[in-house]
Amino acid sequence: MANPSRGPIAISGQVGITGVFGDPVKHSMSPAMHNAAYAALGMDRVYLAFHVTPQHLPAALRSIPALGILGVNLTVPHKEAAARMLKHLSAEAKLLRAVNCIINDRGRMRGDNTDARGLERDLRALGVDLKSQLVIVVGAGGAAAAAILACTRTGAMRIAIANRTHTRAVNLARRFSSLRVHLDARGLDLLTDSAILSDAALVLNATSMGLTTGTFAPLDYAATSSKCFFYDAIYRAEPTPFLREAIALGRATADGAGMLINQGELAFELFNHVAPPDGVMGRALLARLGRA
């Protein structure tokens, strides 16, 4: 593993290990981000990607204190399963019923979730004004839950959940019934409902649609206001299928790269008890995406 500006990272017998568990995981940009921060700080630590299948997740979690791993991030499909396996969860992880980072606190594993905080930071940085506005969230999984929490914190008045399985959308809305926001649950037919689309300040994709396919669900982009913002939690080097038509219509857009950077910075501080140097993790990610 090498850093082009600083030469190879020296691995000593005292190196501290952090990493990410996922299936698949070889596409993860997290190692580039975290290792860039370690190099900039001159820390004797390394961040690795571990391919962990669902059936091996319990054993992998037990390996964290056994091997002295300082902390790990969790990506698909492990976030919700890990939350059910851990005894110690932050309030946010309990609310989201998902864990995206585990901190090894002297042998006691603590689960946390930085996804909502990462998205909230990105929406604020992008200048997306949701105060008293309507948001459409596509999806009903862990990413959608994080999106609902982030949008509520940034002032959304109403959130409409559009999901292929209507029952899952209903269940997600019920989970967040205590929040000070009105929640509607619909099927994907909502995405062609011009009446609701015309009022939306933000349409946010919190599904994997477009990650492995070249298409997205039917969506009446032209029915949205010219001021409507389109955000895709997925990030790729090129615009995602969800964002392409929005870009063609001149709508403001962003993908999940900023969310990933923010949640990565938060996780780095949880694992290492020091903040990463300002901008280092973001530049590392954008360089890997060819946007530097």
ChimeraX attribute file (.defattr): number of C-alpha atoms within 10 A of each C-alpha:
attribute: neighborCount
match mode: 1-to-1
recipient: residues
	/A:1	13
	/A:2	13
	/A:3	13
	/A:4	7
	/A:5	8
	/A:6	10
	/A:7	10
	/A:8	11
	/A:9	17
	/A:10	14
	/A:11	12
	/A:12	9
	/A:13	6
	/A:14	8
	/A:15	12
	/A:16	17
	/A:17	18
	/A:18	26
	/A:19	21
	/A:20	22
	/A:21	26
	/A:22	22
	/A:23	16
	/A:24	15
	/A:25	18
	/A:26	11
	/A:27	9
	/A:28	15
	/A:29	18
	/A:30	22
	/A:31	21
	/A:32	21
	/A:33	26
	/A:34	28
	/A:35	25
	/A:36	26
	/A:37	25
	/A:38	21
	/A:39	21
	/A:40	15
	/A:41	14
	/A:42	11
	/A:43	15
	/A:44	16
	/A:45	22
	/A:46	21
	/A:47	22
	/A:48	18
	/A:49	20
	/A:50	17
	/A:51	16
	/A:52	21
	/A:53	17
	/A:54	16
	/A:55	8
	/A:56	10
	/A:57	18
	/A:58	15
	/A:59	11
	/A:60	16
	/A:61	18
	/A:62	11
	/A:63	12
	/A:64	21
	/A:65	17
	/A:66	10
	/A:67	10
	/A:68	14
	/A:69	18
	/A:70	23
	/A:71	26
	/A:72	26
	/A:73	27
	/A:74	23
	/A:75	18
	/A:76	16
	/A:77	15
	/A:78	20
	/A:79	24
	/A:80	19
	/A:81	16
	/A:82	22
	/A:83	24
	/A:84	13
	/A:85	12
	/A:86	16
	/A:87	11
	/A:88	15
	/A:89	20
	/A:90	13
	/A:91	12
	/A:92	19
	/A:93	24
	/A:94	16
	/A:95	15
	/A:96	27
	/A:97	21
	/A:98	27
	/A:99	29
	/A:100	26
	/A:101	32
	/A:102	29
	/A:103	23
	/A:104	20
	/A:105	12
	/A:106	9
	/A:107	14
	/A:108	14
	/A:109	21
	/A:110	19
	/A:111	28
	/A:112	25
	/A:113	29
	/A:114	24
	/A:115	30
	/A:116	25
	/A:117	20
	/A:118	24
	/A:119	26
	/A:120	24
	/A:121	18
	/A:122	22
	/A:123	20
	/A:124	12
	/A:125	10
	/A:126	14
	/A:127	8
	/A:128	18
	/A:129	16
	/A:130	21
	/A:131	15
	/A:132	14
	/A:133	18
	/A:134	25
	/A:135	28
	/A:136	26
	/A:137	26
	/A:138	28
	/A:139	27
	/A:140	26
	/A:141	18
	/A:142	21
	/A:143	22
	/A:144	25
	/A:145	24
	/A:146	26
	/A:147	29
	/A:148	31
	/A:149	22
	/A:150	21
	/A:151	27
	/A:152	23
	/A:153	17
	/A:154	19
	/A:155	16
	/A:156	23
	/A:157	17
	/A:158	22
	/A:159	24
	/A:160	22
	/A:161	28
	/A:162	26
	/A:163	25
	/A:164	15
	/A:165	13
	/A:166	17
	/A:167	14
	/A:168	19
	/A:169	25
	/A:170	19
	/A:171	13
	/A:172	23
	/A:173	22
	/A:174	13
	/A:175	13
	/A:176	17
	/A:177	12
	/A:178	9
	/A:179	13
	/A:180	13
	/A:181	20
	/A:182	16
	/A:183	22
	/A:184	16
	/A:185	22
	/A:186	19
	/A:187	18
	/A:188	19
	/A:189	13
	/A:190	21
	/A:191	21
	/A:192	16
	/A:193	13
	/A:194	15
	/A:195	11
	/A:196	16
	/A:197	24
	/A:198	17
	/A:199	16
	/A:200	23
	/A:201	24
	/A:202	27
	/A:203	23
	/A:204	26
	/A:205	26
	/A:206	25
	/A:207	19
	/A:208	14
	/A:209	19
	/A:210	17
	/A:211	15
	/A:212	7
	/A:213	10
	/A:214	10
	/A:215	13
	/A:216	16
	/A:217	15
	/A:218	12
	/A:219	18
	/A:220	16
	/A:221	23
	/A:222	15
	/A:223	17
	/A:224	22
	/A:225	15
	/A:226	15
	/A:227	13
	/A:228	21
	/A:229	21
	/A:230	23
	/A:231	21
	/A:232	26
	/A:233	21
	/A:234	21
	/A:235	17
	/A:236	13
	/A:237	13
	/A:238	12
	/A:239	16
	/A:240	22
	/A:241	17
	/A:242	26
	/A:243	23
	/A:244	15
	/A:245	16
	/A:246	21
	/A:247	14
	/A:248	9
	/A:249	11
	/A:250	10
	/A:251	19
	/A:252	17
	/A:253	20
	/A:254	22
	/A:255	22
	/A:256	19
	/A:257	21
	/A:258	22
	/A:259	25
	/A:260	25
	/A:261	27
	/A:262	23
	/A:263	23
	/A:264	24
	/A:265	25
	/A:266	20
	/A:267	27
	/A:268	24
	/A:269	12
	/A:270	19
	/A:271	22
	/A:272	17
	/A:273	9
	/A:274	12
	/A:275	15
	/A:276	22
	/A:277	13
	/A:278	10
	/A:279	11
	/A:280	19
	/A:281	27
	/A:282	22
	/A:283	17
	/A:284	22
	/A:285	23
	/A:286	17
	/A:287	14
	/A:288	13
	/A:289	15
	/A:290	10
	/A:291	11
	/A:292	10
